[in-house]
Structures are given as C-alpha cells and as structure tokens.
Amino acid sequence: MKPLNFSQLNLQKIFDKWDKVHEEFKQYPKQSLGHRSYLCEKIIESESNSKLNYLVDHSLGDFIDNNGLYYESKEVKDAFKRHTTPEIVVKNFRGTTGISKIYLCNYRN
C-alpha cells in the first residue's frame, strides 16, 4: 500500500482553518477540546479531496485512505517552534491492532 502524498493537499488552507477554530475555542473550557479536535479532523477530511475519510470514533485510527491505510491525527502545541519538537504520544490507547498507521501531527504555535 502506498501512503497518501501530503503535498497533494492544500496544507496552508487546512492550517488557516485550524487557526480559526483554535482562536474561537480559546474562550471555551478544557472540556470542549474533544469537540475542537473533531472540528479540526473534519477540516482535514473536507480539504483532502476525498483522499481521506474521517472515521469519527474508530479504534483503528481517525482516517482511512482509498487504499485502506489508516491515519491517526495528533495535535501538539508549539510543534514547529524553534529547532525542537515537543513529545508526541503516538500510543494506541485502544489496544494493539497490528495495523500500520501514519500519524498526522497538527502544528500549533
């Protein structure tokens, strides 16, 4: 299986939409972070030109592509600041699936 070539996506448009969602959610309590993540993941799906399908609450990942490859989205604040990357937990907390995943790490600054 060949993974999705992310250069085919308009990442700047995705990041711009994420920034709007994050700006709006600054006023909300931490309990709303799950909904914020949902909205950001729906942006990925809508801007993927039907290359990624959002799985909502699936144990194998957040997305599946047209080749059956699963993708997991992780969001980390300040992921691309300076010359270091913060720790990103990529553990599957729903158990071992034995299925390869590609991790999408949303930038935040």
Residue frames as a rotation matrix with the C-alpha (Angstrom) as fourth column:
MET 1
0.576 0.818 0.000 0.00
0.818 -0.576 0.000 0.00
0.000 0.000 -1.000 0.00
LYS 2
-0.483 -0.710 0.511 1.26
0.704 -0.663 -0.255 3.43
0.520 0.237 0.821 -0.89
PRO 3
-0.202 0.404 -0.892 0.54
0.819 -0.430 -0.380 6.20
-0.537 -0.807 -0.244 1.65
LEU 4
0.782 0.585 0.215 -1.06
0.619 -0.691 -0.374 9.49
-0.071 0.426 -0.902 0.74
ASN 5
-0.383 -0.852 0.357 1.32
0.865 -0.466 -0.186 12.11
0.325 0.237 0.915 -0.69
PHE 6
0.157 0.509 -0.847 0.61
0.842 -0.517 -0.155 15.08
-0.517 -0.688 -0.509 1.58
SER 7
-0.783 -0.440 -0.438 1.96
0.140 -0.812 0.566 17.52
-0.606 0.382 0.698 -1.00
GLN 8
-0.716 0.607 0.345 -1.32
0.503 0.105 0.858 16.86
0.485 0.788 -0.380 -2.84
LEU 9
0.257 0.811 -0.526 -3.21
0.964 -0.176 0.200 18.56
0.070 -0.559 -0.827 -0.01
ASN 10
0.114 -0.147 0.983 -3.56
0.136 -0.977 -0.162 22.30
0.984 0.152 -0.091 0.43
LEU 11
-0.120 -0.241 -0.963 -1.91
0.924 0.329 -0.197 22.30
0.364 -0.913 0.183 3.86
GLN 12
-0.964 -0.244 0.110 -1.91
0.198 -0.926 -0.322 26.09
0.180 -0.289 0.940 4.13
LYS 13
-0.311 0.931 0.191 -5.70
-0.483 -0.327 0.812 26.13
0.819 0.160 0.551 3.73
ILE 14
0.317 0.373 -0.872 -6.02
0.484 0.727 0.487 23.40
0.816 -0.576 0.050 6.38
PHE 15
-0.505 -0.594 -0.626 -3.74
0.844 -0.190 -0.501 25.31
0.179 -0.781 0.598 8.78
ASP 16
-0.884 0.219 0.412 -5.65
-0.184 -0.975 0.123 28.56
0.429 0.033 0.903 8.19
LYS 17
0.113 0.987 -0.118 -8.95
-0.299 0.147 0.943 26.85
0.948 -0.072 0.311 9.03
TRP 18
0.129 -0.152 -0.980 -7.42
0.801 0.598 0.013 25.23
0.584 -0.787 0.199 12.12
ASP 19
-0.859 -0.512 -0.023 -6.23
0.441 -0.714 -0.544 28.65
0.262 -0.478 0.839 13.29
LYS 20
-0.474 0.768 0.430 -9.82
-0.520 -0.639 0.567 29.96
0.711 0.045 0.702 13.11
VAL 21
0.449 0.623 -0.641 -11.13
0.139 0.660 0.739 27.00
0.882 -0.421 0.210 15.11
HIS 22
-0.156 -0.601 -0.784 -8.38
0.905 0.231 -0.358 27.39
0.396 -0.765 0.508 17.73
GLU 23
-0.897 -0.132 0.421 -8.99
0.026 -0.968 -0.249 31.12
0.441 -0.212 0.872 18.02
GLU 24
-0.013 0.981 0.195 -12.70
-0.505 -0.174 0.845 30.52
0.863 -0.088 0.498 18.65
PHE 25
0.551 0.290 -0.782 -12.04
0.328 0.787 0.523 27.79
0.767 -0.544 0.339 21.22
LYS 26
-0.602 -0.793 0.095 -9.70
0.261 -0.308 -0.915 29.93
0.755 -0.526 0.392 23.34
GLN 27
-0.490 0.491 0.720 -12.79
-0.743 -0.667 -0.051 31.15
0.456 -0.560 0.692 25.18
TYR 28
0.538 0.760 -0.366 -14.12
-0.499 0.636 0.588 27.65
0.680 -0.134 0.721 25.93
PRO 29
0.431 -0.363 0.826 -13.24
-0.805 0.259 0.533 25.37
-0.408 -0.895 -0.181 28.87
LYS 30
-0.598 -0.799 -0.052 -10.93
-0.759 0.545 0.357 22.36
-0.257 0.253 -0.933 28.53
GLN 31
-0.267 0.574 0.774 -13.95
0.017 0.806 -0.592 20.05
-0.964 -0.145 -0.224 28.39
SER 32
0.721 0.603 -0.342 -14.55
-0.271 -0.208 -0.940 21.32
-0.637 0.770 0.013 24.84
LEU 33
-0.206 -0.914 -0.350 -11.17
-0.766 -0.072 0.639 20.15
-0.609 0.400 -0.685 23.49
GLY 34
-0.506 0.088 0.858 -12.68
0.320 0.943 0.092 16.93
-0.801 0.321 -0.505 22.14
HIS 35
0.594 0.784 0.182 -15.11
0.520 -0.202 -0.830 18.93
-0.613 0.587 -0.528 20.02
ARG 36
0.512 -0.508 -0.692 -12.28
-0.633 -0.768 0.096 21.16
-0.580 0.389 -0.715 18.82
SER 37
-0.578 -0.748 0.326 -10.33
-0.369 0.595 0.714 18.08
-0.728 0.292 -0.620 17.73
TYR 38
-0.063 0.671 0.739 -13.41
0.641 0.595 -0.485 16.77
-0.765 0.443 -0.467 15.95
LEU 39
0.832 0.407 -0.378 -13.76
0.038 -0.721 -0.692 20.04
-0.554 0.561 -0.615 14.01
CYS 40
0.094 -0.888 -0.450 -10.06
-0.807 -0.333 0.488 20.06
-0.583 0.317 -0.748 13.06
GLU 41
-0.649 -0.319 0.691 -10.26
0.018 0.901 0.433 16.47
-0.761 0.293 -0.579 11.85
LYS 42
0.365 0.837 0.407 -13.36
0.613 0.113 -0.782 17.26
-0.701 0.535 -0.472 9.79
ILE 43
0.628 -0.248 -0.737 -11.35
-0.527 -0.833 -0.168 20.06
-0.573 0.494 -0.654 8.16
ILE 44
-0.511 -0.850 0.131 -8.69
-0.518 0.426 0.742 17.52
-0.686 0.311 -0.658 7.15
GLU 45
-0.357 0.446 0.820 -11.36
0.562 0.805 -0.193 15.31
-0.746 0.392 -0.538 5.61
SER 46
0.659 0.744 -0.107 -13.11
0.381 -0.453 -0.806 18.15
-0.648 0.490 -0.582 3.77
GLU 47
0.581 -0.514 -0.631 -9.84
-0.694 -0.718 -0.054 19.50
-0.425 0.469 -0.774 2.35
SER 48
-0.271 -0.737 0.619 -8.43
-0.271 0.676 0.686 16.10
-0.924 0.019 -0.383 1.33
ASN 49
-0.250 0.247 -0.936 -10.31
-0.967 -0.120 0.227 15.98
-0.056 0.962 0.269 -2.00
SER 50
0.732 0.680 -0.036 -11.90
-0.677 0.733 0.073 12.66
0.076 -0.029 0.997 -0.97
LYS 51
0.007 -0.818 -0.575 -8.46
-0.403 0.524 -0.750 11.12
0.915 0.237 -0.326 -0.28
LEU 52
-0.954 -0.274 -0.122 -9.12
0.014 0.367 -0.930 10.70
0.300 -0.889 -0.346 3.47
ASN 53
0.066 0.997 -0.046 -12.35
-0.028 0.048 0.998 9.56
0.997 -0.065 0.031 5.08
TYR 54
-0.530 -0.208 0.822 -12.94
-0.753 -0.332 -0.569 10.52
0.391 -0.920 0.019 8.71
LEU 55
-0.473 0.267 -0.840 -13.81
0.206 0.960 0.190 7.53
0.857 -0.083 -0.509 10.92
VAL 56
0.409 0.634 0.657 -15.25
-0.417 -0.510 0.752 9.57
0.812 -0.582 0.056 13.85
ASP 57
0.219 -0.287 0.933 -14.65
-0.960 0.106 0.258 7.26
-0.173 -0.952 -0.252 16.85
HIS 58
0.845 0.037 -0.533 -12.87
-0.289 0.871 -0.397 4.24
0.450 0.489 0.747 15.45
SER 59
0.821 -0.515 0.246 -10.33
-0.074 0.331 0.941 2.06
-0.566 -0.791 0.233 17.25
LEU 60
0.427 -0.685 0.590 -8.05
0.860 0.510 -0.031 1.75
-0.280 0.521 0.807 14.21
GLY 61
-0.709 -0.705 0.031 -7.48
0.684 -0.677 0.271 5.46
-0.170 0.213 0.962 13.59
ASP 62
-0.299 0.561 -0.772 -9.04
0.031 -0.803 -0.595 8.80
-0.954 -0.202 0.222 12.71
PHE 63
0.255 0.308 -0.916 -8.93
-0.863 -0.355 -0.360 8.40
-0.436 0.883 0.175 8.93
ILE 64
0.055 -0.284 0.957 -8.73
0.380 0.892 0.243 5.77
-0.923 0.351 0.157 6.24
ASP 65
-0.399 -0.224 -0.889 -7.50
-0.656 -0.608 0.448 6.46
-0.641 0.762 0.096 2.72
ASN 66
0.460 0.656 -0.598 -8.68
-0.880 0.245 -0.407 4.94
-0.120 0.713 0.690 -0.55
ASN 67
-0.120 -0.592 -0.797 -6.03
-0.558 0.705 -0.439 2.18
0.821 0.392 -0.414 -0.23
GLY 68
0.691 0.479 -0.541 -7.22
0.156 0.632 0.759 1.06
0.706 -0.609 0.362 3.20
LEU 69
-0.390 -0.873 -0.293 -4.33
0.630 -0.021 -0.777 2.66
0.672 -0.487 0.558 5.11
TYR 70
0.630 0.639 -0.441 -5.23
0.737 -0.314 0.598 4.15
0.243 -0.702 -0.670 8.50
TYR 71
-0.351 -0.670 0.655 -4.07
0.306 -0.743 -0.596 7.56
0.885 -0.009 0.465 9.71
GLU 72
0.274 0.335 -0.902 -4.04
0.961 -0.051 0.273 8.97
0.046 -0.941 -0.336 13.23
SER 73
0.239 -0.131 0.962 -4.21
0.199 -0.963 -0.181 12.69
0.950 0.235 -0.204 13.90
LYS 74
0.159 -0.253 -0.954 -2.32
0.987 0.000 0.164 14.13
-0.041 -0.968 0.249 16.86
GLU 75
0.583 0.080 0.808 -2.33
0.242 -0.967 -0.079 17.77
0.775 0.242 -0.583 17.86
VAL 76
0.188 -0.647 -0.739 0.57
0.980 0.077 0.182 19.26
-0.061 -0.758 0.649 19.78
LYS 77
0.976 0.145 -0.161 1.01
0.155 -0.987 0.051 22.86
-0.151 -0.074 -0.986 20.83
ASP 78
0.552 -0.783 -0.286 4.18
-0.703 -0.621 0.346 24.54
-0.449 0.010 -0.893 19.54
ALA 79
0.746 -0.219 0.628 5.14
0.302 0.953 -0.026 21.53
-0.593 0.209 0.777 17.40
PHE 80
0.437 -0.584 0.684 7.21
0.858 0.043 -0.511 23.60
0.269 0.810 0.520 14.98
LYS 81
0.963 -0.169 0.209 8.66
-0.221 -0.941 0.254 26.35
0.154 -0.291 -0.944 17.15
ARG 82
0.352 -0.923 0.154 12.40
-0.804 -0.214 0.555 26.81
-0.479 -0.319 -0.818 17.24
HIS 83
-0.173 -0.545 -0.821 14.56
-0.867 0.480 -0.136 23.80
0.468 0.688 -0.555 16.44
THR 84
-0.975 -0.105 0.195 12.99
-0.194 0.830 -0.523 21.21
-0.107 -0.548 -0.830 18.73
THR 85
-0.270 0.916 -0.296 9.78
-0.365 0.187 0.912 19.24
0.891 0.355 0.284 18.61
PRO 86
-0.242 0.227 0.943 7.78
-0.966 0.034 -0.256 18.55
-0.090 -0.973 0.211 21.77
GLU 87
-0.924 -0.074 0.374 6.99
-0.120 0.988 -0.101 15.00
-0.362 -0.138 -0.922 22.77
ILE 88
-0.190 0.876 -0.444 4.12
-0.954 -0.057 0.295 13.49
0.233 0.480 0.846 20.78
VAL 89
-0.502 0.101 0.859 2.40
-0.419 0.840 -0.344 10.45
-0.756 -0.533 -0.380 22.28
VAL 90
-0.361 0.330 -0.872 1.54
-0.901 0.117 0.417 8.08
0.240 0.937 0.255 19.45
LYS 91
-0.971 0.014 0.240 0.44
-0.087 0.910 -0.405 5.11
-0.224 -0.414 -0.882 21.56
ASN 92
-0.384 0.888 -0.254 -2.80
-0.296 0.143 0.944 3.46
0.875 0.438 0.208 20.57
PHE 93
-0.780 0.083 0.621 -4.71
-0.624 -0.031 -0.780 3.56
-0.045 -0.996 0.076 23.87
ARG 94
0.297 0.955 -0.011 -7.43
-0.944 0.292 -0.153 1.29
-0.142 0.056 0.988 22.46
GLY 95
0.537 -0.149 0.830 -5.23
-0.107 0.964 0.242 -1.78
-0.837 -0.219 0.502 22.28
THR 96
-0.565 -0.814 -0.134 -2.90
-0.335 0.078 0.939 -3.31
-0.754 0.576 -0.317 19.75
THR 97
0.553 0.800 -0.234 -4.41
-0.503 0.097 -0.859 -3.59
-0.664 0.593 0.456 16.31
GLY 98
-0.057 -0.665 0.745 -1.39
0.416 0.663 0.623 -4.85
-0.908 0.345 0.239 14.38
ILE 99
0.581 0.324 0.747 -2.28
0.814 -0.213 -0.540 -2.38
-0.016 0.922 -0.388 11.64
SER 100
-0.546 -0.838 -0.001 0.22
0.833 -0.542 0.113 0.18
-0.095 0.060 0.994 10.40
LYS 101
0.680 0.711 -0.180 -0.77
0.694 -0.703 -0.157 3.80
-0.238 -0.019 -0.971 10.78
ILE 102
-0.372 -0.688 0.623 0.60
0.709 -0.644 -0.288 7.08
0.599 0.335 0.727 9.57
TYR 103
0.048 0.341 -0.939 0.48
0.914 -0.394 -0.096 9.85
-0.402 -0.854 -0.331 12.14
LEU 104
0.094 0.078 0.993 -0.65
0.570 -0.822 0.011 13.32
0.816 0.565 -0.121 11.12
CYS 105
-0.230 -0.224 -0.947 0.68
0.942 -0.296 -0.159 15.86
-0.245 -0.929 0.279 13.58
ASN 106
0.621 0.551 0.557 -1.19
0.647 -0.762 0.033 19.14
0.442 0.340 -0.830 13.55
TYR 107
-0.532 -0.837 0.128 1.05
0.634 -0.494 -0.595 22.12
0.561 -0.235 0.793 14.09
ARG 108
0.741 0.651 -0.164 0.24
0.620 -0.571 0.538 24.69
0.257 -0.500 -0.827 16.76
ASN 109
-0.449 -0.890 0.080 2.12
0.741 -0.421 -0.523 27.85
0.499 -0.175 0.849 17.57
